[in-house]
Amino acid sequence: GKGEITALPLGASHTCAATTTGLYCWGDTTNGQIKATGQTLTPAKISLPKTIKDQITALESSGYVTWAQTKTGQLVAFGNNQAGEIPGAEKASHIEPLEIKGI
């Protein structure tokens, strides 16, 4: 009921799925992978920045950070950024989805 899956990477203890209706994540999120902390066994819809206008067609997870790309090339990243993996974002244990520009 959440649309056709277009991308499905596995992260460190969490999974995200891009579908034709949005972006959903679930799993152990105690390290800041998504906004819900603890264990989220039911896919939770991730709110994307208002600047993201197109469907997510590619996803990649590296440890506790997830990267998303739209069909027109816009980039989004979110998760645990304590090591500074997300350009332009503060180093913090949890970063909401943020559009990445200038890469």
HUDADA-V975309 format. One record per helix or strand. SS is the DSSP state (alpha for helix, beta for strand). FROM is the first residue (numbers start at 1). TO is the last residue. If there is no record, write none. Layout:
BEGIN
ss = {SS:SS}
from = {FROM:FROM}
to = {TO:TO}
END
This chain:
BEGIN
ss = {beta:beta:beta:beta:beta:beta:beta:beta:beta}
from = {5:10:14:22:39:56:65:75:95}
to = {7:10:19:28:45:62:70:79:100}
END
